């Protein structure tokens, strides 16, 4: 049933591919059937040069030759046979080309569909999913399904060819064919039952591949920590162990497919030899026709082997197909909600009114939040770790919807805006640095398709990045390495700030932009922020309170509640939590 569901769904998604493949398969089958029939007159014309006592099939060929005014000679029959062989070779090459094209069209479609589903999902989909599973789905499982679709095409082709091949001996001697067919089914039937076992092995293959991809991804992302702890060999052992589990399942699965093919071969020959013996001794079949039956049966044996193997193989591929559509369906259920109003600019303010928020099945993270961000102002959010600052920013960016309350932009609920147009007008500098393994210029151009080199240099000057870039041998063409590894942390952060600034955002969000920087790098970032104050609207999350001295308004959070708000000097004078945090940092410094 699972295999039928796979076929049905695939046909709905790729009807043109299915239909075109089917008709080419039929055409190839007809051509091969005619080629095998042409063996009969080829043998007859050598056994009976005077064309006496020839078979019925040879008589029909000679009638066609007479109609077409082709001389009935040995050379003519040899020429027809060779032409048929060449035509079949060309058709089989075309068929193979179509099957390969079909495979990669399917893979492309699945990658596109999966990526689209994932990147139109909300942030909750990513936080609730295993990144190793998603990565494995897009790298291994889509190719496995592509192989399955290719395998199904070959299976369909072989079934059609088998029907045409079987028609030849059936036409010549239906009794012989029934004997061979009955014996063949007796041997084949048990092997088709292995499909269920291969499906179970396929599920193990998929789950172990997920785990292996997850371990590899985590190991390379944490390479510096692994090396720093001296745990390299431990990580290698874990990678090898998880791959070994995957290897064992794959070996068993492939062994079943291979064994199916090899077990059928001697069984097929037993069926053929018995059928031929009976034909010659009891059914008085002509020698030329017996030779043709043998030729057809020899063609049928590998087809039956392949059909049985492909059937079992397809059952092993189905878990990959199920995982792909589970990922797509999960992402679709978490589809990003969006309004219809296109956001163009911030005219007045952003407000959060009576906001409450909690993650599924957890205690509230934010409670009764009321704050206002005026256009052109700098607003800071601070508090101890876990106070809810980053969650508050996630609500501002539309990553989550509040449980209660309303987030508004210029008096219009944020939920009514097209969320993508809103985010395209935001400059975002996350706490965890994200840079792509390409040039500095490409990293900055990624932010906006319309930026010029002049825009890039201006943004880098604002972010205090231009000078260090020009000191690099390749300048703006310097490749930053994986996640910016070829640059210092301070340089990486300044590039992230330049990338946010270069798109000329309506709202600039800085999430702990100086938390991991040395004093010199922090000074560079602070100067950049100073240059931007009152030119664009800025929201800053800060642990280092020296960063927000010049903020127009500061909100202090504690356990999801705003406990204090005001200017820097006002909060210092109140001798509350903010003043306590400042004193602690001053003492530490």
Secondary structure in CASP SS format (residue, H / E / C, confidence):
PFRMAT SS
TARGET T0000
AUTHOR 0000-0000-0000
METHOD secondary structure of the structure
MODEL  1
X C 1.00
X H 1.00
X H 1.00
X H 1.00
X H 1.00
X H 1.00
X H 1.00
X H 1.00
X H 1.00
X H 1.00
X H 1.00
X H 1.00
X H 1.00
X C 1.00
X H 1.00
X H 1.00
X H 1.00
X H 1.00
X H 1.00
X H 1.00
X H 1.00
X H 1.00
X H 1.00
X H 1.00
X H 1.00
X H 1.00
X H 1.00
X H 1.00
X H 1.00
X H 1.00
X H 1.00
X H 1.00
X H 1.00
X H 1.00
X H 1.00
X H 1.00
X H 1.00
X H 1.00
X H 1.00
X H 1.00
X H 1.00
X H 1.00
X H 1.00
X H 1.00
X H 1.00
X H 1.00
X H 1.00
X C 1.00
X C 1.00
X C 1.00
X C 1.00
X C 1.00
X C 1.00
X C 1.00
X C 1.00
X H 1.00
X H 1.00
X H 1.00
X H 1.00
X H 1.00
X H 1.00
X H 1.00
X H 1.00
X H 1.00
X H 1.00
X H 1.00
X H 1.00
X C 1.00
X C 1.00
X C 1.00
X C 1.00
X C 1.00
X C 1.00
X H 1.00
X H 1.00
X H 1.00
X H 1.00
X H 1.00
X H 1.00
X H 1.00
X H 1.00
X H 1.00
X H 1.00
X H 1.00
X H 1.00
X H 1.00
X H 1.00
X H 1.00
X H 1.00
X H 1.00
X H 1.00
X H 1.00
X H 1.00
X H 1.00
X H 1.00
X H 1.00
X H 1.00
X H 1.00
X H 1.00
X H 1.00
X H 1.00
X H 1.00
X H 1.00
X H 1.00
X H 1.00
X H 1.00
X H 1.00
X H 1.00
X H 1.00
X H 1.00
X H 1.00
X H 1.00
X H 1.00
X H 1.00
X H 1.00
X H 1.00
X H 1.00
X H 1.00
X H 1.00
X C 1.00
X E 1.00
X C 1.00
X H 1.00
X H 1.00
X H 1.00
X H 1.00
X H 1.00
X H 1.00
X C 1.00
X C 1.00
X H 1.00
X H 1.00
X H 1.00
X H 1.00
X H 1.00
X H 1.00
X H 1.00
X H 1.00
X H 1.00
X H 1.00
X H 1.00
X H 1.00
X H 1.00
X H 1.00
X H 1.00
X H 1.00
X H 1.00
X H 1.00
X H 1.00
X H 1.00
X H 1.00
X H 1.00
X H 1.00
X H 1.00
X H 1.00
X H 1.00
X H 1.00
X H 1.00
X H 1.00
X H 1.00
X H 1.00
X H 1.00
X H 1.00
X H 1.00
X H 1.00
X H 1.00
X H 1.00
X H 1.00
X H 1.00
X H 1.00
X H 1.00
X H 1.00
X C 1.00
X H 1.00
X H 1.00
X H 1.00
X H 1.00
X H 1.00
X H 1.00
X H 1.00
X H 1.00
X H 1.00
X H 1.00
X H 1.00
X H 1.00
X H 1.00
X H 1.00
X H 1.00
X H 1.00
X H 1.00
X H 1.00
X H 1.00
X C 1.00
X C 1.00
X H 1.00
X H 1.00
X H 1.00
X H 1.00
X H 1.00
X H 1.00
X H 1.00
X H 1.00
X H 1.00
X H 1.00
X H 1.00
X H 1.00
X H 1.00
X H 1.00
X H 1.00
X H 1.00
X H 1.00
X H 1.00
X H 1.00
X H 1.00
X H 1.00
X H 1.00
X H 1.00
X H 1.00
X H 1.00
X H 1.00
X H 1.00
X C 1.00
X H 1.00
X H 1.00
X H 1.00
X H 1.00
X H 1.00
X H 1.00
X C 1.00
X C 1.00
X C 1.00
X H 1.00
X H 1.00
X H 1.00
X H 1.00
X H 1.00
X H 1.00
X H 1.00
X H 1.00
X H 1.00
X H 1.00
X H 1.00
X H 1.00
X H 1.00
X H 1.00
X H 1.00
X H 1.00
X H 1.00
X H 1.00
X H 1.00
X H 1.00
X H 1.00
X H 1.00
X H 1.00
X H 1.00
X H 1.00
X H 1.00
X H 1.00
X H 1.00
X H 1.00
X H 1.00
X H 1.00
X H 1.00
X H 1.00
X H 1.00
X H 1.00
X H 1.00
X H 1.00
X H 1.00
X H 1.00
X H 1.00
X H 1.00
X H 1.00
X H 1.00
X H 1.00
X H 1.00
X H 1.00
X H 1.00
X H 1.00
X H 1.00
X H 1.00
X H 1.00
X H 1.00
X C 1.00
X C 1.00
X C 1.00
X H 1.00
X H 1.00
X H 1.00
X H 1.00
X H 1.00
X H 1.00
X H 1.00
X H 1.00
X H 1.00
X H 1.00
X H 1.00
X H 1.00
X H 1.00
X H 1.00
X H 1.00
X H 1.00
X H 1.00
X H 1.00
X H 1.00
X H 1.00
X H 1.00
X H 1.00
X H 1.00
X H 1.00
X H 1.00
X H 1.00
X H 1.00
X H 1.00
X H 1.00
X H 1.00
X H 1.00
X H 1.00
X H 1.00
X H 1.00
X H 1.00
X H 1.00
X H 1.00
X H 1.00
X H 1.00
X H 1.00
X H 1.00
X H 1.00
X H 1.00
X H 1.00
X H 1.00
X H 1.00
X H 1.00
X C 1.00
X E 1.00
X C 1.00
X C 1.00
X C 1.00
X C 1.00
X C 1.00
X E 1.00
X C 1.00
X C 1.00
X C 1.00
X C 1.00
X C 1.00
X C 1.00
X C 1.00
X E 1.00
X E 1.00
X E 1.00
X E 1.00
X E 1.00
X E 1.00
X E 1.00
X E 1.00
X E 1.00
X E 1.00
X C 1.00
X C 1.00
X C 1.00
X C 1.00
X C 1.00
X E 1.00
X E 1.00
X E 1.00
X E 1.00
X E 1.00
X E 1.00
X E 1.00
X E 1.00
X E 1.00
X E 1.00
X E 1.00
X C 1.00
X C 1.00
X C 1.00
X E 1.00
X E 1.00
X E 1.00
X E 1.00
X E 1.00
X E 1.00
X C 1.00
X C 1.00
X C 1.00
X C 1.00
X C 1.00
X H 1.00
X H 1.00
X H 1.00
X H 1.00
X H 1.00
X H 1.00
X H 1.00
X H 1.00
X C 1.00
X C 1.00
X C 1.00
X C 1.00
X C 1.00
X C 1.00
X C 1.00
X E 1.00
X E 1.00
X E 1.00
X E 1.00
X E 1.00
X E 1.00
X C 1.00
X C 1.00
X E 1.00
X E 1.00
X H 1.00
X H 1.00
X H 1.00
X E 1.00
X C 1.00
X H 1.00
X H 1.00
X H 1.00
X H 1.00
X H 1.00
X C 1.00
X C 1.00
X E 1.00
X E 1.00
X E 1.00
X E 1.00
X C 1.00
X C 1.00
X C 1.00
X C 1.00
X C 1.00
X C 1.00
X C 1.00
X C 1.00
X C 1.00
X E 1.00
X H 1.00
X H 1.00
X H 1.00
X H 1.00
X H 1.00
X H 1.00
X C 1.00
X C 1.00
X C 1.00
X C 1.00
X C 1.00
X C 1.00
X C 1.00
X H 1.00
X H 1.00
X H 1.00
X H 1.00
X H 1.00
X H 1.00
X H 1.00
X H 1.00
X H 1.00
X H 1.00
X C 1.00
X C 1.00
X C 1.00
X H 1.00
X H 1.00
X H 1.00
X H 1.00
X H 1.00
X H 1.00
X C 1.00
X C 1.00
X C 1.00
X H 1.00
X H 1.00
X H 1.00
X C 1.00
X E 1.00
X C 1.00
X C 1.00
X H 1.00
X H 1.00
X H 1.00
X C 1.00
X C 1.00
X C 1.00
X C 1.00
X H 1.00
X H 1.00
X H 1.00
X H 1.00
X H 1.00
X H 1.00
X H 1.00
X H 1.00
X H 1.00
X H 1.00
X H 1.00
X H 1.00
X H 1.00
X C 1.00
X C 1.00
X C 1.00
X C 1.00
X C 1.00
X E 1.00
X E 1.00
X E 1.00
X E 1.00
X E 1.00
X C 1.00
X C 1.00
X C 1.00
X C 1.00
X C 1.00
X C 1.00
X C 1.00
X H 1.00
X H 1.00
X H 1.00
X H 1.00
X H 1.00
X H 1.00
X H 1.00
X H 1.00
X H 1.00
X H 1.00
X H 1.00
X H 1.00
X H 1.00
X H 1.00
X E 1.00
X C 1.00
X C 1.00
X E 1.00
X E 1.00
X E 1.00
X E 1.00
X E 1.00
X E 1.00
X C 1.00
X C 1.00
X C 1.00
X H 1.00
X H 1.00
X H 1.00
X H 1.00
X C 1.00
X C 1.00
X C 1.00
X C 1.00
X E 1.00
X E 1.00
X E 1.00
X E 1.00
X E 1.00
X E 1.00
X C 1.00
X C 1.00
X E 1.00
X E 1.00
X E 1.00
X E 1.00
X E 1.00
X E 1.00
X C 1.00
X H 1.00
X H 1.00
X H 1.00
X H 1.00
X H 1.00
X H 1.00
X C 1.00
X C 1.00
X C 1.00
X H 1.00
X H 1.00
X H 1.00
X H 1.00
X H 1.00
X H 1.00
X H 1.00
X H 1.00
X H 1.00
X H 1.00
X H 1.00
X H 1.00
X C 1.00
END
